[in-house]
Amino acid sequence: MSGQGGAETALNADRYRAATQDTIGTLIELNRSKRPNILVAGLAITAESAQAGYLISELLSTGTDYVTYFGNSLEEALSGAIRLIRHTSKVTGDRHSESWILVADRDERLRRYFDPLGEGAGEGMTRHVRFVSSPAEALAELPTRVWSGLVVLDPDGETADLLSTAQHHNMIRVVAESRPLGVADASRPADGDVFVFGENLTDFQAPFGSYSMSQQAYRVWNNPLDAMAQTSTFAANATALTLVIETLRRHGYVSDLQETVLADIHTSRRVRNHHFRQFSNPSAANLMEAFGLDFDLSEADGARILLRDGTTLLDCALGNGANLRGHNPPDLTKLLAGHDEHADYTTLLSDLLCEVSGFDEVLPAVSGATSVEAALSLARLARPDKPRIVTFRGNFSGKTISTLNVSRYGPQRSASIDGAFEPYYPDVVFIDPFGAQAAQELAQALEHPDVGLVWCELIQGMSCRAIPPELLGIITDARQRRGFLVGIDEVLTGVWRSAETFLLQQTWMPGVVDIVTIAKPLSDMMFPMAAALATSTVVDAARETNARAVSDLQGRYRNNLGAHIAWHALRSVDTPKLHTQRRAERATLVEGLRRLAARSPLYQSVEGYGTHLRLIVDPRYFPFQENGLMGELLGQAMEDLILRRCKVILGRGRFFPPLFPPSGTMAEAVERLERGFDGVTPLTVYATLVRCLAGLTTFMVKRQLQRLVAGSTPARGARMAVSYTHLRAHETSLQSRMPSSA
């Protein structure tokens, strides 16, 4: 095992360094202590989120508090900052609604990532983003149009004038740092509206990204819908955030006073909630605390979440599909202790994935979104003269700038206003797969000579509805004649979730698919890991277009430690005994849910395939659009009801238990649900909604009074002192009003 902190090996030459003994030790401790890790797409109020947000705000040292959102790479974080700029440009009158963004990037890393074909701001997948290679060139560009934002990567003394001029032009200024902490600290200007960090905050050993927004920059997202919409499955995982905290400690950025704050955040639920609200996600914190969803987490073990008051919740959703074997598999400690950075685990994982999937090539990624970005880039490189993409309404493949091109008609509302993140790549055709004219419209769309890619989820993740077989047949037939590529997003359906084969497409579209993305279960609920899989024919064609771009895709996110964890997890579950147990658990769940739906007046049916299942509410009693306000509120009320009465965690009626759960887990889930739903009627749900809304109103009034008290103290340090005194004084009374199940 390599213990040389900071030395890179050939296996991790692109971005990630060899895992040090300190990093391995941190992961072992997280596993042994059964620390909850990957939870509800980064929206759980955790000590790690509050601590990391607080320390990053302190690191910036600009005299103001920053709200920090987390991602899994520098590029994901930059994509979040670009979304913020675009959203702001649509709601304020002082910026141009076309949302042009200028990026100063000396070595062109960002241009190669966001525009791998070199098509430019008017043609590529990322529109209205102009890349230049120097501050001087950026200054020359400023008078050429009305810009909404400026991004500067790794600024130095030459960028001060650029940032000042951008401020004069009323542009949102994004300062991104990819350099090691010591180098960045020496040159980083304190002149920006948004600060972006990447894997430098984990000493380049684990996937991580963050973007910290000033209060002024954050204002368009400081509402419940936008605050909850800017997350991803692996974001704010405890592994990366703990490594961030340890990295800041190791480099001398955590003072004794800050250590005291970190300890208070860990031990006090109220202090934790306060710091999460102040430095991580204000609106989400208010909603979750008011609804009693600010879980006081103690341990996560298998399918169970233990709260500090002794309550045990059965987890059927928290990993949002990332749950392969359950929380904190006990064999991970031994695996990590034996990790050898001189071994090529990336190749081992690639060989295993090719063996079980039937594909030839693996492009490593760090999240579902980055795997889809790699797939879309690869397809465009392989078919450079065929820019059109055909996909379906209801498809969801991520929230980054590139992935929104094929997700903007997904089921989730990604912003509070329509078109918040425009402009999109225009050459995308969306077909309603469940419309009366779907077959005719699809067949006609696929005959266009510019079609280079058909992209979709075979089962749409939120609704659990499958693309009709007739449409898959049309795609198969047209592919043989027209030569376009077929790409399938299996971030949710893959890894034996929806079929007996490793990938669903191996059962539904054998021999047809050219590119596939997988992600969530590869993490083993410990470490962000994902991949795009492709045929050698596609990769070879892409390489003929731009060999360096393909090399970037193959090497950018190679992480030997993540590959080791994923390789071990897949090998551990792929046994006859565990597959037999998986089938038995699935059958128990399906039978129990159907029985529950037949008995309960709340539900109409059970939809889905394999363990990709969802309880469908009865529209006679709940006749509201799902992503509308009433639909969202009632969905939250039902989750609250299930949590309190059944002690089961679901995700909008969807079940994401471990794919390979311990024996008896699904029987317990069904038993808890049946017992908890005894006597529950639609009126119960509406009464729960009224109670929750009343609690939210009361909570917000109290929060406003607290803000007024805190605001009367001018100095930041004094304000924090008042805040701590206030929190400590009310700790007992506030805890007493919270439900024990929370």
Disulfide bonds with the S-S distance in Angstrom:
none
